[in-house]
Amino acid sequence: MSIVWDVLAYFDIIHDMNSWLFNFPIAGLVLPLLMYCLYRCKVSVRQHYFPHLHFFTKLNKWRNLDWLLNALAVTLMVGALATPVMVDFSDPRNRNGVDIVLSIDGSGSMNASGFGEEGSRESRFEIVQKIASDFVMKRAQDNIGVVEFGDFAFIASPITYEKEIIAQMIGYLSYGMAGQNTAIGEGIAMGVRALRDSKAASKVIILLTDGEHNSGSISPKEAIEMVRKNNIRLYTIGIGIKGEFDNALLAQLARDGKGKFFAATNAKELQEVYDEIDSMERSRIKSAPNILEDHYFQWFLASSLLVLGLILWRRRGVL
């Protein structure tokens, strides 16, 4: 079962829902052979001599029904052998993904407009809120947390699998909640703290800023050491006009954090950045080796026995 589950998870076939699966789907390979045998193989029948054969002329129309009943009984038995189950993929213990922290710059400069489409009055922070919320809702198999930083940093939402709550929390944030300056080191360090209790094999921080490090008691160098010590991958995103953010620092932090640096001058480019990170971070990580499943093979088996009983009853009536 675990192999089937891993294959489905790898190709992103399973989502946040209940799904029908078979523990032993390979059993279905015998079904075509059995169907062929039912259709082609002859069944030895005891001969009975009766002078008035015209009494049995109506039996011919039931021959197809007999074959269909036999085929149904065989199909149900093979289905029971394959062991159908209903797997609860909505349970957090069955989640298959990475633990991610979005560290978002909430300094005063994030109130600047002109980052969206031409004529848009939305601020950078409002645009980031929408794109980040969309990113969160796409990550059905992950646990996600949110950090906002300015003069200092705070955890707006701890690591959780409740995507709707995270998206709502991002919507409640506003620029200036953590001060007007930009403490990049604090933003990274608080992301590490949010991931402190994570048991995931893959942990990621995505830091977004439109400025330069100019505040906080933790330097970017100290923060990146924390990232490396805790085996966390760091992506950095600089937004705004070229020269507003510290391109060199963000690129160095991403290299040291075994991640990647991105720059976005408008909302469209920022959306593409998050889409690229979304495609890159598709690790098959399981938070716990636990699968909640309800077995239904007994219904297939019981149904096949009922059909077999009907077949025997019909044969007894005929013979």
C-alpha positions in Angstrom: 0.0 0.0 0.0 2.8 2.4 0.9 4.3 2.0 -2.6 1.0 2.9 -4.3 0.6 5.9 -2.0 4.1 7.1 -2.7 3.7 6.8 -6.5 0.4 8.8 -6.3 2.0 11.4 -4.1 5.0 11.8 -6.4 2.8 12.6 -9.4 0.6 14.8 -7.2 -2.5 12.7 -8.0 -3.8 12.6 -4.4 -5.0 15.8 -2.7 -6.8 16.9 0.4 -9.6 14.4 0.2 -10.7 10.8 0.7 -9.7 8.4 -2.1 -10.5 4.9 -3.2 -7.5 2.7 -3.6 -6.6 -1.0 -3.8 -4.0 -2.5 -1.5 -3.2 -5.2 -4.0 -4.2 -3.8 -7.5 -2.0 -6.4 -9.2 -4.7 -9.0 -8.5 -6.7 -7.3 -11.2 -4.3 -8.8 -13.8 -6.0 -12.2 -13.5 -9.4 -10.8 -14.4 -9.0 -10.7 -18.2 -7.7 -14.3 -18.1 -10.7 -15.5 -16.0 -13.1 -13.6 -18.3 -11.6 -15.3 -21.3 -11.9 -18.7 -19.7 -15.6 -18.0 -18.8 -16.2 -17.1 -22.4 -14.2 -19.8 -24.2 -13.9 -22.7 -21.8 -16.5 -25.4 -22.0 -18.3 -26.6 -18.9 -19.1 -30.3 -18.7 -22.8 -30.7 -18.1 -24.6 -33.9 -17.1 -26.9 -35.1 -19.8 -30.5 -35.7 -19.1 -32.8 -37.4 -21.6 -36.4 -36.0 -21.9 -38.8 -36.7 -24.8 -40.5 -33.3 -24.6 -37.7 -30.8 -25.4 -40.1 -28.1 -26.5 -40.7 -27.5 -22.7 -37.2 -26.0 -22.5 -37.2 -23.7 -25.6 -37.4 -20.7 -23.3 -34.1 -21.5 -21.6 -32.0 -20.2 -24.5 -32.7 -16.5 -23.6 -31.2 -17.0 -20.1 -27.8 -18.2 -21.4 -26.4 -14.7 -21.6 -27.7 -14.0 -18.1 -25.9 -17.1 -16.8 -22.7 -15.9 -18.3 -23.1 -12.4 -16.9 -23.8 -13.7 -13.4 -20.6 -15.8 -13.6 -18.6 -12.8 -14.8 -20.0 -10.7 -12.0 -19.2 -13.3 -9.4 -15.6 -13.6 -10.7 -15.2 -9.8 -10.9 -16.4 -9.3 -7.3 -14.1 -12.1 -6.0 -11.1 -10.5 -7.7 -12.1 -7.1 -6.3 -12.2 -8.6 -2.8 -8.7 -10.1 -3.4 -7.4 -6.7 -4.5 -8.6 -5.3 -1.1 -10.4 -2.0 -1.8 -9.9 0.7 0.8 -11.0 4.2 1.4 -7.9 6.2 2.4 -8.3 9.5 4.4 -5.8 11.8 2.8 -7.3 14.8 4.6 -5.8 13.7 7.9 -2.7 15.7 8.7 -0.7 12.6 9.5 -1.1 11.6 5.9 0.2 14.8 4.5 3.0 14.5 2.0 5.2 17.6 1.7 7.6 20.1 3.2 7.4 22.5 6.2 7.6 26.1 4.8 7.8 29.5 6.5 6.9 32.6 4.6 8.9 35.5 6.1 7.4 38.7 4.8 8.8 42.2 5.0 6.3 44.5 6.7 8.4 47.7 6.9 7.1 51.1 5.9 8.5 51.0 2.4 6.1 48.1 1.6 3.3 50.7 1.5 4.7 52.0 -1.8 2.4 51.7 -4.8 3.3 51.1 -8.4 4.3 47.5 -8.0 1.0 46.2 -9.5 -0.5 46.7 -12.9 -0.5 50.2 -14.5 -3.0 52.4 -12.7 -3.3 50.1 -9.7 -3.3 51.8 -6.3 -2.5 48.6 -4.4 0.6 48.7 -2.2 3.4 46.3 -2.5 2.3 44.7 0.8 -1.3 44.2 -0.5 0.0 42.5 -3.7 2.3 40.3 -1.7 -0.6 39.3 0.6 -2.6 38.1 -2.4 0.2 36.2 -4.1 1.4 34.6 -0.9 -2.1 33.5 0.0 -2.5 31.9 -3.4 0.8 30.1 -2.9 -0.4 28.8 0.5 -3.6 27.4 -1.0 -1.7 25.5 -3.7 0.4 23.7 -1.1 -2.2 21.1 0.0 0.3 18.6 1.3 2.5 21.0 3.2 2.6 22.6 6.7 3.1 26.4 6.4 3.8 29.2 8.9 4.1 33.0 8.5 6.5 35.5 9.9 6.4 39.3 9.5 9.4 41.5 10.2 10.3 45.2 10.4 12.3 46.6 13.3 11.7 43.2 14.8 10.1 39.9 13.7 7.1 37.9 15.0 5.4 34.7 14.1 2.0 35.6 12.7 1.0 31.9 12.2 2.9 28.9 13.5 3.5 25.9 11.3 0.1 24.3 10.5 -1.7 22.4 7.8 -4.8 24.6 8.0 -4.4 26.5 4.8 -7.5 28.5 5.0 -6.5 29.9 8.5 -3.0 30.8 7.2 -4.5 32.6 4.1 -6.8 34.5 6.4 -4.0 35.4 8.8 -1.9 36.8 5.9 -4.9 38.9 5.0 -5.1 40.3 8.5 -1.4 41.5 8.4 -0.5 45.0 7.5 2.7 46.9 6.9 4.2 48.6 10.0 3.0 46.1 12.5 6.6 45.2 13.3 8.0 48.7 12.8 9.2 50.8 9.8 12.7 49.5 9.3 14.0 46.2 7.8 15.6 43.6 10.1 16.4 40.8 7.6 18.4 38.9 10.2 15.4 38.9 12.5 13.1 37.8 9.8 15.3 34.8 9.0 16.0 33.9 12.7 12.3 34.0 13.5 11.6 31.7 10.6 14.2 29.3 12.0 12.4 29.5 15.4 9.0 28.7 13.7 10.6 25.6 12.3 12.2 24.6 15.6 9.8 21.7 16.3 9.4 20.6 12.7 10.0 16.9 12.2 9.9 17.2 8.4 13.0 16.1 6.5 12.7 19.1 4.2 12.3 22.6 5.8 12.2 25.9 3.8 12.1 29.6 4.5 11.0 32.0 1.8 12.1 35.5 2.7 10.7 38.5 0.8 11.9 42.1 1.2 12.0 45.4 -0.7 14.8 47.0 1.3 18.2 46.6 2.9 19.1 45.2 6.4 19.1 48.2 8.7 17.7 47.1 12.0 17.5 44.3 14.6 19.8 42.6 17.1 20.6 39.6 14.8 22.8 40.1 11.8 22.1 38.3 8.5 25.4 36.4 9.0 24.3 35.1 12.4 20.9 34.2 11.0 22.3 32.2 8.1 24.4 30.2 10.5 21.2 29.3 12.3 19.7 28.2 8.9 22.6 26.0 8.1 22.8 24.5 11.6 19.1 23.5 11.4 19.4 22.1 7.8 16.9 24.6 6.4 16.8 25.7 2.8 16.5 29.5 2.3 15.0 31.3 -0.7 15.2 35.1 -0.9 13.1 37.4 -3.0 13.8 41.1 -3.6 10.9 43.2 -4.9 10.7 46.7 -6.2 12.9 48.9 -8.3 16.5 47.8 -8.9 18.7 49.3 -6.2 16.0 49.5 -3.5 16.8 46.1 -2.1 20.3 44.6 -1.3 20.8 42.4 -4.3 24.2 41.2 -3.2 23.2 40.3 0.3 20.0 38.4 -0.7 21.9 36.5 -3.3 24.6 35.5 -0.8 22.1 34.5 1.8 20.4 32.2 -0.8 23.7 30.6 -1.8 24.7 30.0 1.8 21.2 28.7 2.6 21.3 26.2 -0.4 18.4 28.0 -2.0 18.0 30.5 -4.8 17.7 34.3 -5.1 14.9 35.9 -7.1 14.2 39.5 -8.1 10.8 40.9 -9.1 10.1 44.4 -10.3 6.3 43.9 -10.6 3.4 41.7 -9.5 3.6 39.5 -12.6 7.2 38.7 -12.0 6.6 38.0 -8.3 3.8 35.6 -9.2 6.2 33.8 -11.5 8.8 33.6 -8.7 6.3 31.9 -6.3 5.2 29.6 -9.1 8.8 28.6 -9.7 9.4 27.9 -6.0 6.2 25.9 -5.9 7.4 23.7 -8.7 10.9 23.3 -7.2 9.7 22.3 -3.7 7.9 19.0 -4.4 9.7 16.7 -2.1 8.0 13.5 -1.0 8.2 13.9 2.7 5.8 12.2 5.1 5.2 13.6 8.5 4.2 10.2 10.1 4.1 6.6 8.8 0.3 6.4 9.4 -2.4 5.8 6.9 -6.1 5.9 7.9 -8.0 3.5 5.8 -11.3 1.7 5.9 -11.4 -1.8 4.3 -14.4 -2.7 2.0 -13.3 -6.1 0.7 -16.0 -7.8 2.8 -18.7 -6.1 0.8 -17.2 -7.4 -2.4 -16.8 -10.8 -1.0 -20.4 -10.9 0.4 -21.8 -9.7 -2.9 -19.9 -12.4 -4.8 -21.3 -15.0 -2.4 -24.8 -13.7 -3.1 -24.3 -14.0 -6.8 -22.9 -17.5 -6.4 -25.9 -18.4 -4.4 -28.2 -17.1 -7.1 -26.2 -19.1 -9.7 -26.6 -22.3 -7.7 -30.3 -21.7 -7.1 -30.9 -21.2 -10.9 -28.9 -24.3 -11.8 -30.8 -26.3 -9.2 -34.1 -25.1 -10.7 -32.9 -25.9 -14.2 -31.5 -29.3 -13.3 
